[in-house]
């Protein structure tokens, strides 16, 4: 059973706010997502992601969620820094945006995000956005990875 759990898909998160991590973890679980592994802030996240993708790679995240300082370019900068490595490992990146501004969304996509979701303050809106992350993850899976 340990081997099966080690190979089970998981989502990785780079976030610099422990409260945000707890909220996202609970909300993802309620939406039926696989387990979430918090890689830490940008510095720790880069190191831990690099470790997970260094040979021998036994498991890798099925999705990387990046949610860094809301009023800065930290999410975009981190996404740009790991985009090439994530792409080579077939790990889509979901970036959390602080606004619905199309320019911010486009900047995150240009940096390498495969999807952008809005960081919502209102509970139901937040749940919908997290459901969008789970839906994106499910749609991005290889068919052979889900038994098809």
N, C-alpha and C positions, 0 to 999 in steps of 0.2 A: 504494500500500500504506500510506503514511503516513496518508492520509485514513481508511482502514478502521480502522487502529489507534487513531486519535484518537476514532473514534466507537464503538469497542468498549466494552462495559460494563465498569465497574470498581467495586470496593468501596472505600470510604473508611474510614479508621480514625483515631479520636482516642484517643491513649494517651500516658501520661506516663512510660512505661518502655521504653527502647530494647530491652532483652532480650525483653520481652513482645512487642514489635513483630516482632522477628526470628523468634521462635517461631511467632507467629500467621501471619506471611507464609509460612513454610515449610509449616506444617500446612495452610493454606488451599490452597496450590498442590498439595500432595499429594492433596487432596480434589477437585481439578478446578475450583476456583473461578477466576473471572477475576482479573486483577491487582489488587493491593491498593495503594492510595496512602495513605501515612501523612501525615496533616495536621498532626501534632505534638501538643502538650499542649492543654489546654483553651483557653488564650488564643490560641495559634497556630491551633488547629483551628477556632475560631469565625471568626477572620479569613479563613483559607483557604477555609472552606466558604462564607462570604459572598461571597468573590471568585468562586468557581466558579458561584455562582448569580446573579451580577449580569449584566445584559445587556451584550453579547450572549452568551447561553448557547449554547455549541456542544456541550458534553458535560456531564453531571452524574453524580454517583455513582449506581449502581443500589441501593446500600445503604450505610448509615452504621453503623459499629460503634463503640461508645463503651466504653472500658475505662480508667477513671481510678482514682486512689487507692482501694485495696481497703477500707481501714478509715475511710471517710468517706462523705459524701453527694455527692462530686464527680461521679460518673457520673449520679446523679439530677438534680443541679443543671444540669449541662451539657445533659442530655436535655431538661429543661424549657425551657432557654434557646433551644434550636434546634428544638423540636418543631413550632412553627407554620410556620416557614420550610421545614422538611423536608417537612411534610405538604403544603404548597402546591406543592412541587416534586415530589411523589409519590416521596419517598425514605423508605423505611421505616428505622426506627432499631432496631438490636439492641443491647441493653445487657448488659454483662457484670456479673453479680452475684457477690459474694464468698461468699454462702451460699445454701442452698436454702430459706431462711426465706420462707414465703409472704407475710409482711408486706413484706419487702424487694422481692420480685417485684411485688407489687401497687403499691407506691410507684413503682417504675420504670415500670410500665405507666401509672399515673395521670399520671406526668410526661411521657408521650408515646412510650415505647418500644412498638414493635409486637411485639417478642419479647424474651425475657430468657433468657440462657444462663448457666450457672454457670461460674465461673472455677475449673477443676479443677487440682489439683496432681499427681495421678497421671496418667501418660502416656496410657494407653488411655482413661481417662475424659475427658481433655482432647481427644483425637482425636474421640471421640464427640460432644462438645459442638461442636467446630469443624465436624464433619459436619452437625450440626443447623443451623449458620449457613448452610452451603452449600445445604442442603435448603430452608431458609426463603427464601433468595435466589431459588433456582430456582422455587419455587412462587409467589413474589411478582411475577414478571416478567409484563409485558403479553404477551398471545399474539402481537400483531403485532410485538413486539420480538424474538421468537424464530422468526419466519417462519411463523406459523400464522394 
